[in-house]
Amino acid sequence: MEMADPAPAPSNGVAECLRVSGLSKAFPGVRALRDVDLTVARGEIHALAGGNGSGKSTLIKIVAGVEHGDAGTIRYPSSAEVDASGSTPEVARGGGVYVVHQDLGLFPDLTVAENFALGFGFPQGRSGRVRWKALRRRAAALIERFEIPTTPDTVLRDTSRAVQAQIAIARALQVEDEGGAQGLLVLDEPTAALPAHEVALLFASLRRYVAHGRAALFVSHRLDEVLDLADRVTVFRDGQGIGTYSTSSLTEAQLAELIAGRPISRLSSRSGQRAPGETLLELTEVQADPLDGINLTVRSGEVVGVAGLLGSGRTELLRCIYGDLPIQSGTVRMKDKVVHFTHPRDAIKAGIGLVPESRSESVFYDLAVYVNLAICKLSEYSTRRWLSDRLMRAGARERIATFGVRAASESVVANVLSGGNQQKVVLGRWLSQSPTVLLLDEPTHGVDVGARQEIYQLVRQATDAGMGVLLVASDFEEIALNCDRAIVLSGGRVVAEVGADELTAHALIEAAYTGTKRQRAG
């Protein structure tokens, strides 16, 4: 049964904070935005939603003055209408736009007060020396104004990620006239690295901000967050705004289908019919700071999830298997053979691949897509002493089709691809080598709902062929939907093992937050 299309949100006549009209932008070979209109009202949190490459980030960059539009106009909160081709960061900031990027740009070894001062200036006396008392007073006033649970002298690394996000927001807004209610706060994926309880803390801070008549423009791939936080959402697809909707009239399924332009299944990728095969990887009492006595098996044909909160040791587990983190004691076996990996190249030779959490560690942005796809096994494309460009291109075209990479050609540089397509290049690079075990660290981080489904379909096809997968994800529902069983880490230890029959997001959350050691069949 098909769902009825949600109706676009009507204009309610409230005062505008930002108006974008007829905005268009093209890059070489890519039409990023096509005649886009957007209105953000005062007192609202307005979300932008869309797949990777849909145009959201380009719009934000133009509004922030980082990129120039080819056509269109922008009316900023506190300035007259300007041509989109002439906007600059100074024009945007002068117009009342404050941007907080996913990379918060903070310095963990400096105090909260010092982080506030960076980019704004340190108060100085006549001699040029920093007036530290004045700096702390100014920081204390910001902390009180934005209700941040910290102190001026706290070292940033001793605060939670949610508090750090609040500090970045306060730093961006510190020049705003407190009584003017003029500003527009732009947030690009602010919750990407936050657990659920810290997301709630940040959301409360944002609601306080807009309650005074200001506005926020919010970008997130987490659809539940969009519906929970935003008042309205504008959906982008293929560089066009296809509609603005009231979040109160949308379901998550409807929003996913608007973004993808097609039905999106939330069904589990687990078939429930597969019996796992031989043990491919086994860890016995492995110690590797901060891991403490890890026991784990990965068998042929299965996806094993690794759940846990930030700091639980999830990423470190993959790094020690991959030879990137020294193992202090314990045993690692591959197919009953004891192995000792002192470098990632040892793991690669043994048949282990890794897709890291940060694409900056796996994507060669300035190299062509065909080079990115071939780089793990260049020997396949060598003729005598030379690499064959022709063979690499031919192999890349085949892999682009196999792994559903959307690129103008195999020759475009990876930097022009959307995040989801960059991730499919990295995944395709490994899957084309048919590794014995593939380690996935947040494989759908920053990836839209359609690409997420495609990535897990590729993973499942590989496990159907006999590969084993160890999957780390901060989204517990993602683990529950796509893994055959899971372990839960807390404080570097396995505190739960959850089999297929009991594998739910609730079971994983309960184990991760209680940190109670328990065993489940599986």
DRENMI-781377 format. One record per residue: z, x, y of N, C-alpha, C in turn. Coordinates in steps of 0.1 Angstrom, whole numbers, plus 2048, in hexadecimal, padded with zeros to 3 digits. Layout:
BEGIN
ZXYZXYZXY ...
This chain:
BEGIN
8008087F480080080080080980C 7F68078157F580F8217FF80A82C 80581483380E81083E80580C84B 80B8038528047FF85F80680B869 7FB80D8717FC81887A806815885 80F81F88981981C89381281B8A0 8178128A98118108B681581B8C0 80C81F8C88108298D281B8248DC 82382D8E182E8298EA8288248F7 82C8198FC82781490982D81C914 82581D91F82B82392B83581B931 84182193484C81893884F81A947 84682194E84782195D85282A962 85983295A86383B95E85D847966 86584E96E86185997685C86496D 85186A97184B87596985288296C 85388A96285889896384D8A2962 84389F9598378A795782C89F954 8208A295A81489B9578098A5955 8038A59497F78AD9467EB8A4944 7E08A794B7D489E94B7C88A6948 7C08A193E7B38A693B7B38B5937 7BE8BA9307BF8C892D7B68CC921 7AE8D69247A58DC9197A68EB919 7A58F090D7A58FF90C79E9038FF 79590D90178E9138F67909228F4 7919268E87929358E57859388DD 7819448DC7759488D47759418C6 76B9388C576A9318B87739268B5 77C9238BE7879198BC7889108C9 7879038C778A8FA8D27998F58D0 7A28FB8D87B08FA8D67B58EC8DB 7B08E88E77B48DB8ED7A88D48F3 7A88C78F179D8BF8F67A28B38FE 7A18B490B7A38A99147B18A3911 7BB8AB9117C98A690D7D08A0919 7D68959187DF88F9227ED88E91C 7F789192480589192080E88E92C 81788492A82188193482F88292E 83888993584688A93184E88493C 85787A93885F87394186C879944 87287794F87F87D952889875949 89387D94489D87793C89A87692E 88E87B92988A87A91B889887915 88A8879088868938FF87988E8F8 86F8968FB8618938F785D89D8ED 8598998E18558A28D78468A48D6 8418B08D28338B28CF8338B48C0 82A8AD8B98298AF8AA81A8B18A7 8188B889C80A8BB89880A8C688E 7FF8C78877FD8D287D7FB8DF884 7FC8EA87C7F98F78827EB8F7887 7E98FC8937DB8FD8997D78F08A0 7E08E68A17DD8D98A77DC8DA8B6 7E28E48BC7E28E58CB7EF8E58D2 7FA8E38CB8078E18D180B8EE8D8 80A8F98D180E9068D780690A8E3 7F99078E27F090A8ED7F39028FA 7F78F58F87FB8ED9038078F390A 8118F790181E8FC90781B90990F 81291190980F91E91080891B91E 80091191E7F990E92B803908935 80B8FF9308168F993981F90493E 82290E93682B91993A824924942 81692294380F92C94B80B939944 80E93993780B94592F7FC94692C 7F693A92A7E79399287E1930934 7D59329367CE92A9407C691F939 7C691393E7BD9099397AF90A93E 7A590593779790593B7948FA945 79C8EF94379A8E394B7A78DB94B 7A98D29557B58CA9557BE8CE960 7C88C59627D38C896C7E18C6966 7EA8CC96D7F88CB9698018C7976 8088BD9758128BA97F8208BD97A 8268C89808328CD97C83E8C4982 84A8C697C8558BD9818588BE990 8578CA99585B8CB9A48508D29AC 8438CF9A98398D49B182D8CB9B1 8238CE9B98178C59B980E8C99AD 8048C19AB7FB8C29A07F38D09A2 7F28D79977EB8E49977DF8E398D 7D58EB98F7CA8EC9867CF8F597A 7CD8F096E7D18F79627CC905960 7C19089677BB9159667C291F96E 7CB91A9777D19239807E092497E 7E691E9747F491F9727F892D96D 80493197280A93E96E81893B96A 81F94596382D94396183594196D 83194797983894598583793798A 82A93298982792498E82F91A985 82F91C97883791396F845914972 84B92097385992197685D91B983 85491D98D85791799A85690899A 84E90399184C8F598F8578EE987 8618F698286C8F197A86B8F096B 8628F99668608F9957868906952 87090494887890E94287590E933 87191A92D86C91A91F876923917 87A91D90C8829259028799268F5 8769328F286D9348E68759358D9 86E9348CE8759358C187C9428C0 87694D8C487D95A8C58859598D2 8929588D189A9558DD89A9608E8 89696D8E48969778ED8A497C8F2 8AE97B8E98BB97F8EC8BE98D8E6 8C99938EB8CD9A08E68DB99F8DF 8DB9A18D28E799E8CA8F29A88CD 8F09B48D28FB9BD8D59009BD8E3 8FB9B48EB9009B18F99099A58F9 9119A490391A99890491298C909 91898190891297490D90F97691C 91897B92491697D93290A986935 90999192D8FE99A92F8F099492C 8F098C9218E498591D8E097B928 8E997492E8E696B9398DF973945 8E497F9478DF9869538D198C951 8CD98E9448C09949428B598A946 8AC98F94E8A29869548A697F960 8B297F9648B79789708BD98297A 8C398D9748C999797D8D899997C 8DD9A597D8EB9A897D8F09A898B 8FB9A198E9009A299C9059B099F 9019B59AB9049C39AE90C9C39BC 9149CD9BD91B9D09C99129D99D2 9179DD9DE90F9E59E790C9F29E1 9149F79D9912A059D2907A049C7 9039F89C48FA9F69B99009F49AB 90D9F59AB9149F399E9159E499A 9159E298D9169D49889239CE98C 9249C29919309BB9949349B3987 93B9B997E93E9B39719469A6972 94F9A597B95799997D94E98E981 94599198A93C98698F933982984 92E98C97C92698897092D97F967 93998296494197995A94396B960 94696B96E94895E97493B955973 93095B97692395497592194F967 92495895D92295494F92B94994B 93894A95094193F94C93D932952 93793295E93292696492792095C 91E92895791392394E91891E941 92292593B92892092F92E912931 93591193C93B90493E9318F9941 9278FD94991C8F394D9158EE941 9128F793790A8F392B9138F091F 9208F19219298EE9169278F690A 92690390B92390C9009309118FB 9329108EE93F9158E89409248E6 94192B8F194293A8F194993F8FD 94994C8FF95095290B94695C911 94896091E93F96A92393F97891C 94B97C91794C989911949989902 94597E8FC94297E8EE9359858EC 93598E8E29289958DE91F98B8D7 91398B8DB90A9808D690997F8C7 90998B8C090898A8B19149838AA 91F9818B292A97A8AC92996B8AE 91E9668B391C9588B59139528AB 9139458A990A93F89F8FC93E8A6 8F293B89D8E493A8A28E392E8AC 8EA9238A98EA9188B28EF91B8C0 8FA9238C09009278CD8F69308D4 8EF9398CD8E69428D38DA93A8D9 8D692F8D28CB9268D88D09208E5 8DD91C8E58E29168F28E39208FD 8E692D8F98E69379038D893A909 8CE93A9008C193C9058BC93190E 8C092490B8BD9199138C491A921 8D191D9218D891F92D8D392A935 8CF93592F8C99409378BC93C93D 8B49349368A792F93C8A9926948 8B491E9488B79149518C091895D 8C592495D8D09289668CB928975 8BE9299778B99289858B691A989 8B79119808B49039848BF8FD98D 8BB8F59968C48EE99F8CC8E4997 8D98E69968E18DE98D8E18CF991 8DF8CC99E8DF8BE9A28D18B89A3 8C68C19A18B98BC9A48B28B4999 8B78B598D8B18AD9828A28AE982 89C8BA98488E8BD9858888C3979 8908CA97188A8D39678858CD95B 87B8D49558768D19478798DC93E 8818DA9348848E492A87A8E391F 8738EE91C8698EF91186F8F7905 8708F18F98768F78EE86C8F88E2 8699048DE85F9068D486690A8C7 8679018BE86D9038B087B9098B2 8849028BA8919088BC89B9088B0 8979008A68A08FE89B89C90588E 89190D88F88B91388389491A87A 89E9218808A79298788B5923877 8B791687B8C491087B8C790886F 8D39098698D88FF85F8DB8F2866 8DD8E785E8DE8DA8638E98D886D 8F58DE86A9008DB8738FF8E2881 8F78ED8818F48F388E8E98EC896 8E08E688E8D68DE8958DC8D289D 8E68CC8978ED8C189E8F48C68AA 8F98D28AA9008D88B68F68DA8C1 8EA8DF8BE8DF8E28C88DA8D48CD 8D88CA8C58D38BD8C98DD8B78D3 8EA8B88D08F38B28DA8F28B98E7 8F08C68E88EE8CD8F48E18C88FB 8D68C68F48CA8C18FA8CC8B3900 8D38AB8F98D589D8FE8DD89D90B 8E78A690C8EE8A79188E58AC924 8DC8B59218D38BA92B8CA8AF931 8C48A79288BB89C92E8C2890933 8CF88F9308D78839358D8883944 8D588F94B8D68909598C988E960 8BF8889598B288595F8A889095D 8AB89A9568A18A59538998A1947 8918A99428898A69368888B292D 8848B09208828BB9178758B890F 86E8C390D8628C29058658CA8F8 8648C48EC86A8CA8E085F8CA8D6 85E8D68D08548D88C585B8DC8B8 8588D58AD85E8D88A08558D3895 8558DB88A84E8D687E8578CD875 8648CD87986D8C587186D8B6876 8668AE86F8638A0873870898875 87A89B86C88789386E88D89787B 88C8A387F8928A788C88B8A0898 87E89F8978768998A187A88A8A3 87C88389888087589888E87389C 89787D8998A587C89D8A787F8AB 8A08898B18A388E8BE89B8888C9 88E8878C78858838D18858748D4 8828708E187F8628E487185E8E2 8688678E585A8658E28548718DC 8488708D584187B8CF8328798D1 82C8848D681D8848D781888C8CB 80F8868C480988D8B87FC8938BB 7FA8A08B77EE8A78B97E78A98AB 7D98A88AC7D18AB8A07C48B18A5 7C18BD8A07B48C38A37B28C58B2 7BC8C88B97BB8CB8C87BB8BF8D0 7BD8B38CB7BD8A78D27CB89F8D1 7CF8998DC7DB8908DB7D78838D5 7DB87F8CA7D68738C47DF8678C7 7EB8698CE7F385E8D28018638D5 80885B8DD81685D8E081E8518DB 8298538D38308488CC83F8498CE 84583D8CF85383D8CF8598408C2 86284A8C186884E8B486F8438AD 8748398B587C82F8AF8738258A6 8668268A885C81E8A1855825896 85983289385283A88985B83D87E 85683F87285D844866857853865 85F85A85D85A86885A84D868853 84B85F84A83E85E84383285B84C 83585185582A84E85F82785A868 83186186C82F86C87582787786E 82A87A861823884859815880857 81287385580486F8547FC870861 80386D86C7FC86F8797F887D87B 8018868787FF89587A7F3899871 7F48958647EA89A85B7DD89385B 7DD8868607D187E8607CD879852 7D787A8497D487583B7E2872835 7E286B82A7EF8688237F687581F 80387682180A88281C81587E812 81488480681E8817FC82A8897FD 8368827FC8438897FC84888B7EE 83F8887E58448897D78468977D3 84F8997C98518A77C48458AD7BE 8438BA7C08388C17B983C8C47AB 8488C17A784C8C37998468B8790 8408BC78583A8B377C8448AC772 84F8B47708598AF7678558B0758 8498B67558448B67488438C5742 8458CF74B8438DC74784F8E3741 84D8E97368588F17308568FF734 86090673A85F91473F85C91D733 85592873685193172C85B93D72B 85594972885E954726864959733 86F96073287696573E86E971744 86B96F75086397A75786C98375F 87697E76587F98676D88E98276A 89698C7688A49897668AD99376D 8B798E7758C199677C8CE994775 8D599F7728E299E76C8EC9A6774 8F699E7799019A47818FC9AE78C 8F39AA7938ED9B379D8F59B37AA 8F99BF7AE9009C17BB8F69C87C5 8F59C27D08ED9C87DB8F19C27E8 8F89C97F08FE9C47FC8F59BA804 8F99AD8059069A78039079A07F6 8FE9A27ED8FE99B7E09089A07D6 90E9967CF91A9997C79199937B9 91499B7B09149977A290A98C79F 8FD98D7A38F39837A28ED983794 8EE97778E8E79747818DC96A783 8D096D77F8C59657828B9967778 8B395C7748A695E76C89B956773 88F95B77188395477587995476A 87594876586D94775A85E94375D 856946754848943756846934758 83E93076283B92276484591A76C 84F92177385991A77A85A91F788 85F91679186391A79F8729197A0 8799247A28889247A388B9257B2 89391C7B789791B7C58A49247C7 8A59297D38B19307D88B59297E5 8C09227E48C691B7F08D29227F5 8D59208018E19268078E0925816 8EB92781D8EC92782C8E8935831 8E693683E8E39438448EE94D840 8EB95983C8F59638398F996282B 8F49598238F89578158F296280C 8E89698108E29748088D4970802 8CE9658078C29608028B696B803 8B496F80F8A99798118AC98680A 8B998A80B8BD9978048BA9977F5 8BC98B7EF8B998A7E18AA98D7DE 8A19887E689398B7E489099A7E7 89699F7F28949AD7F58989B77EA 8A49B47E48A89BD7D989F9BC7CD 89A9B17CA8909AF7BF8839B77C2 8809B77CF8739BD7D38749CC7D6 8809D27D48819E07D68839E47E4 8879DA7ED8889DD7FB8979DE7FF 8A09DB7F58AE9DC7F88B59E37EC 8BC9EE7ED8C29F57E28CB9ED7DA 8C99ED7CC8D29E67C38DD9F07BF 8EA9ED7C18F59F67BF8F99F67B0 8F89EA7AA8FB9EA79B8F59DD796 8F59DC7888EF9D17828E19D477C 8DB9CA7768CE9CD76F8C49C3773 8B79C87758AC9C07778A29C276C 89E9B77658949B875B8889B075E 87C9B575A8709AD75A86A9AD74C 86A9A174686599F73986D9A872F 87A9A87308839B07288839BF72A 87B9C373487B9D27378839D4743 88D9DD7428959E174E88D9E8758 88D9E47658859EA76F88E9EF77A 88A9F97818919FE78D887A00798 8889F77A287F9F87AD8869FF7B9 880A0A7BD886A117C987EA0F7D5 872A087D4869A067DF8619F97DC 85C9F27E68549E67E38489E97DA 8429F57DC8369F87D48399F87C5 8469FC7C18499FB7B38499ED7AE 84E9E47B784F9D57B38409D07B2 8389D47BB82A9CF7BB8239D37AF 8259E07AB81E9E579F8239DE792 8309D97938369D27878329C3787 82B9BF7918269B179182F9A779A 8359AC7A483D9A47AD8379A47BA 8369987C08319967CE83B9907D6 83A9927E484498C7ED83C9877F9 83F97A7FC83B974809848973812 84997C81C85597D82385797182D 86396F83286696483B85E966848 85D97284E85697485A848978858 83E97085D83097485C82C981862 83598586C83299287283399E868 83A99B85D83C9A58538319A5848 82899B84981E99A83E810998844 80E9938508019918567FD99D85F 7F19A285D7EC9AC8657E39A5870 7EA9A287B7E49988857D799D88B 7D69AA88D7CA9AF8937BE9B388A 7C09B087D7B69B38737AF9A686F 7A39A786A79C99B8667A399485A 7A09878587A598084D7A198683F 79598B83E79199183179899E82E 79C9A58387A49B18367B39AD832 7B89A38387C599E8357C6999826 7BB9938227BB98E8147BA99980A 7B39A480E7B09AE8047BA9B9804 7C39BA80D7CB9C68107D59CA805 7D89C07FC7E29C37F27DB9CB7E6 7CE9CA7E57C89D17DA7BA9D57DE 7BA9DF7E77AD9E47EC7A59EB7E1 7AB9EF7D67A49F67CC7999ED7C6 79B9E07C67919D77C17849D87C9 7859DC7D57799DC7DE7749EA7E1 7779F47D9773A017DC767A057D3 75EA0C7D8752A117D1753A207D3 756A277C8759A357C9764A387D3 761A3E7DE76CA417E776DA387F3 764A2E7F4762A267FF766A177FC 76CA1180776EA038067629FB809 75F9F18017539E98037579DD80C 7529DD8187549D282174D9C581C 7429C781673B9BB8107439B4805 7499BC7FC7519B77F175D9B07F7 7649B68017709B080676D9A280D 7619A281475E99581A75A98A810 75398E8057509847FB75C97F7F4 7669887F17729847EB77A97B7F4 77A97E80178297680A77C96880C 76F96780C76995A80D76D951801 76D9577F57719507E978094B7EA 7899547EF7979517F079A9477FB 79294880679493E81179193080C 78792F8047849227FE78F91E7F4 7939277EB79D9247E17AA9207E7 7AE9277F17BC9247F67BC91C803 7B19168067B090C8117B391281F 7AF91E8217B292482E7A791F838 7AC91A8437A391484D7A091F858 79592685779193086078292F863 77E93386F77093287376793A869 76D94686676694F85C770959857 76C96084D77596B847777976851 76F97785C76F982865778980871 77D97487378697287F79397987C 79997E8877A69858867B197B882 7BB97F87B7C59768767CD970881 7CD97788D7D59728987D096489D 7C496189B7BE9548A07C1948897 7C694B88B7C99408827D693A885 7D792D8817E49268837EE92C879 7FB92A87C80692F87380492B865 80091F8627FF91A8557F392184D 7E89248557DD92B84E7E093A84C 7E89408567ED94D8537F594E847 7FE9448458069448397FE94282C 7F393A82D7EB9398217E394681E 7E094D8287D995A8267E396481F 7F09648237F996D81C7FC96880E 7FD95B80C7FF9567FF7F39587F6 7E79567FC7DB9597F47D99677F0 7DE9707F97DD97E7F67E49827E9 7F097B7E77F897E7DB7F39767CF 7F096A7D17EC9617C67DF9677C0 7D696C7C87CA9727C27CC97E7B9 7D89847BA7DC98F7B27E398B7A5 7E697E7A47ED9787987F9980794 80398079E80F98879B817981790 82098978982998377F83397A785 83997F7908439777978409787A6 84196D7AD83E96C7BB84B9687C2 84F9707CC85B96D7D48579677E1 85C95B7E48589547F08649527F9 86495780586F95680F86B94D81A 87094181A86C93782485D936826 85693281B84793381B841928825 84891E82884391483184991483F 85091F84385692085084B91F85A 84D91686484491486F83690E86A 83690885F82A90285982A8F385A 81F8ED85E81F8DE85F81F8D7851 8218CA8528248C38458188C383C 80C8C38418008C38397FE8D0832 8008DB8397FE8E983480A8EC82A 8158E682C8218E882381D8E2815 8188D78158148D08088098D9801 8008DE8097F58E68037FB8F37FD 8048F980480A9067FF8129047F2 8198F97F18208F67E48178F27D9 80C8EC7DC8028EA7D27FC8F77CC 7FA9007D57F590D7D17FF9157C8 80C9147CC81691A7C48179137B7 8169067B68188FF7A980C9037A0 8009047A67F590879E7F7915797 7FD91F79F80092C79A80A92C78F 81492479081F92378681991C779 81091277B80990C770802917767 7FD92176E7F692C7677FF936761 80D93576381693D75D81E946766 81C94677382494E77C83294877E 83B95178184994C78584B94E794 85294579A8559457A98639447AC 86894C7B587594B7BB8749487C9 87993C7CD8779367DA8839357E2 88393B7EE88E93A7F888A930802 89292680588F91C81089C917816 89C9168248A891182A8A890282A 89D8FC82789C8ED82689F8E9818 8AB8E48168AF8E18088A78D6802 8A18CD80A8988C280488C8C97FF 8878D380587B8DA80187D8E17F3 8898E67F188C8EC7E488D8E17DA 8938D67DD8958CB7D38878C57CF 87E8C57D98718BF7D68688C87CE 86A8D57CF85F8DE7CB8648E87C0 8718E87BD8768F27B387A8EB7A6 8798F379B87D8ED78E88C8EE78C 8928F87928A18F97928A490279D 8B19047A08B590C7AC8C39127AA 8C591D7B18D29237B28D69217C1 8E39217C38E99207D18F192D7D4 8EE9337DF8F693F7E290093C7EE 90B9437ED9159427F891D94F7F8 91D95680392496280491F96D7FA 91296C7F790C9767EE90D9737E0 9139687DC9169657CE90F9587CA 90B9567BE90694A7B89119407B6 9129357BE91D92C7BD91991F7B5 90C91E7B39079127AB8FA9147A5 8F890F79A8EA90E7938E7900790 8DC8FB7968D98ED7958CC8EB78E 8CD8E47838C18E177A8B98D6780 8AD8D477A8A38CA77F8A98BC780 8B28B87768B78AA7768C08A7782 8C68B27878D08B07928CB8B679F 8BE8BA7A08BA8C27AB8B68B87B7 8C08B77C08BE8AE7CC8C38B77D8 8BE8B37E48C38B97F08D28B87F2 8D78AC7EE8E58AA7EF8ED8B47E7 8E98B67DA8F08BF7D18F08CD7D7 8E58D17DD8E48DF7E28EC8E07EF 8EC8D67F78F48D78039038D7800 9078CF7F69158CF7F291A8DD7ED 9128E37E59158F07E09158FB7EA 90B8FA7F390A9057FE916904808 91A8F880B9258F78159338F880F 9348F58029428F67FC9439047F7 93890B7F39399187ED9419197E0 94290D7D994A90D7CD9429117C1 94791A7B994091F7AD93F9147A3 93391179E93290779492490978D 9239047819179067799118F8776 9048F77768FD8EB7728F38EF768 8F08E575F8E78E87548D98E975A 8D18F17548C38F37588BD8FF752 
